[in-house]
Amino acid sequence: MKKKFLTAVAVFAFGFANAQDVKFGLATGVDFATAKAVYPGGSNSGSETGFYVGAVVDIAASDKFHVQPELLLVFIKDSKQLQLPILAKLFVAEKFSLLVGPDLLFDLDEKTTGLKTFGVGLDFGGAYDIDKNFSIEAKYNLGLTNLIENAPSGYSAKINGLFVGLGYKF
């Protein structure tokens, strides 16, 4: 039964992708990350600059609305993360679009005691299509998950980031 269900999902997804205008591409850029820890009586924050590389799929549901899943490897100092944003892309002008959607974060480093390896965020920003292949994009990732495992009341740690980059679609 499980195989039949997965096969049906794969056929549906493949059919959906074929029925739409789908473009595949690559993305790279800079991530200006900020980590903030909150504890009773205060807080602490720090910033680091890193970079990202990855793959992008642009699925046109209509002329004005696209869905844009991305798979990004993010490198910040000694840290590696895999991020999977699934963005709604709304064109507000011929070449300019607004982006918004959830972002799943997977920490690829060896597990640090007391910290979670999975998180959820919210991305929002904009993109400008330079031509049919190249685009520039700026988006902010708002970390929603408290990354401290079993955090006592009043303690939290979250990561946010400003992503600025260049995309190329085939």
N, C-alpha and C positions, 0 to 999 in steps of 0.2 A: 504494500500500500504506500509506504514511504517513497519507494522508487517511482511509482506512478505519479504521485503528487509532485515530486521534484521534476520529473519529466514534463508534466503539464505546465509547471511554472516556467521552466526553461523554454518550452515552445512558445508560450504566451509572451515572454520577455523578448525572445528573438523576433517574433512576429511584430511586436510593438516597435522594436528598434528599426525593423525594415520598413514599417509603414510611415515612419517619421523621417525628417531630415536630420541625420546624425553626422556629427563631425567629431573626429578624434584629434587630440592634440597633446602638447607638452606645455608645462608651466615651470617657471623658475623665478626666484626673487629673494628679497630680504625680509626677515622676520624680526621685528623689534618687540621682544618679549618682556613682560613684567610679571614677576611672581610676588604675591602679597600674602603674608601670614598675619592672622589676627588672633590675639590671645587676650585674656582678661587683663585689663589695664593698659593695653597698647596694641601696636601693630608694627610690622617691619616689611619693607619691600625692597626689591632689587631689580635691575634691568640688565638684559644681555641682548646682543645683536647676533643673529644667526642667519641661515639661509635655508631655502627649500627648493626641491625639485620634484616633479611628478607628472602624472598623466591626467588629462581632462577629457570628458565626453560632453558634447553640447547637443542636447536633444530638443529639437524645435517642435513644440506642441502646436504653436501657431506663429504668425509673424511677430507678435508682441510678447509671447511667453515661451521661455525655454526652461528646461531642467538641466542643471549642470553638476553632475557628480564629479568629484576630484579625488585622486589618491596621491597624497603628498608625503614625502619624507622630509622631516624638519630636523635640522642640525643646529643646536644651540650649545656652544661651549663643548662640554663632554657628553651632552645629552642627545639622544636620538628618539624621535617620535614619528609615528605614522598617524596622519590625520586624514579623515574621510568626511569632507564637507559635502552635503547634498543641497545644492543651492537652487532656489527659484530665481530665474533671471527675467526681469521685466523691462522691456525696452520702453523708455520714456521719450526717446528721440531716435533718429535713424541709426546712429552709431553709439549711443550712450544707453547703458542699462543699469538698473539697480539690482543688487544681489542680497538675498537673505535666506538663511536656512540653518539647520542643525549641523553640528560638526562633532564627529566621534574621534576621540584621541586615544591612541594606544601607545604606552611607554614601551620602547624597545630595549631599554637598558635593563641590566640585571635588577631584580626587585630589591628596592631599598626598604629595609624594615620600617613598617609603619606607614608607607605611602601606597596609594592605589596605582594600579597600572592601566586603568581605564577611566576615561572622563568624557563628559558631554559639554559642549559649548554652543554658542549661537554666533554665527557669522553674519555680518552685514557690511555692505559697501557698494562700490560701483565699478563698472568696466567701460572702457572706451575702445571700440574697434577701429584700429588705425586703417586697416584694409581688410580684405576677405580672409587673410591668414593671420595677421598680427593684431594683438590687443594688449592694452595695459590695464592693470587691475589693482585696486586698493580695497582691502577689507579689514575689518576689525573682528578678532575672535574674542568673545567674552566667555571666559571659563565659568561654567555654572556648577561644576562638581567640586565639593570639598575633597581635596586629594589626601587628607589625613584619614587613614583607616581607623574606624571606631573612635572618632574625635570626641573628646569630652565637650560638654556644653561650653560655648564661648571660644572654641579653638577652630580655626579653619585655615586652609592654604589653597589658593587658586592661581591659575596661570592665564594671562590675557596676552594677546599679541596683535600687532599691526603688521599686516602682510602687504607688501608692495612688490609687484612683479610684472613679468612679460609672459604672454602666452602665444603659442603658435599652433594653429589648427591646420591639419592636412587637407 
